[in-house]
Amino acid sequence: MPHETSNPNFGKSGPSLMGALDTALCWLVGIGLMSMTAILMIQVLARYIINSPTVWSEELAVSLFVWVAMLAIPLGLRRGEHLTLDLLTHHIPPLANKVLAVVIATLSVLTFVLIGYFAFKLLQSADRQLLAGIAGGLAIQAKVSWVYLAIPVGSALAVVFTIERLVLLLRGKVRFLNVDADQALVDGAGRDLDTPASENARDK
């Protein structure tokens, strides 16, 4: 049986709004990571090979890192792949597990709402500040608020995906709010080892 987080659509048939949003975020995070890598390579090349360090590369890489991190958090929540202590959830009745999941999801939502709210309040003051390295090196009037905006955006997406994951759990589509992906891989390998070779060949 495939791991429940291997498919971000969790068994849904056809395209969906959440699936499309998930795909878009994956592309943005991937592009952001590749851009960060390219920028850091340019920085190293300029500093140690050409001996003419750039003034914009580090600031731009850090700004991209904030956006990548805040957009990746919701993806992890949707797949239930954030770090979790599962000593209790695997040993309590299903009903108790659902009650615990509701409590955890509620606390998570409240936390992201507060983080997003206070970050949003900082946007007005941050809008008056420029990212000096980018502004001076690339002649782009990049504002600090552009970086801060990643926090309320990521928090809002985290709230949406946390609620979606909880709804799927309550409907029985997934078993846990968060799962240990490494343990699931080990369990899957254990099941394969316990299955006779003839059955494995027949399944294939």
Summary of the structure (lengths in Angstrom):
residues: 204
radius of gyration: 21.7
end to end distance: 13.0
largest distance: 68.7
contacts: 559
relative contact order: 0.14
helix: 72%
strand: 1%
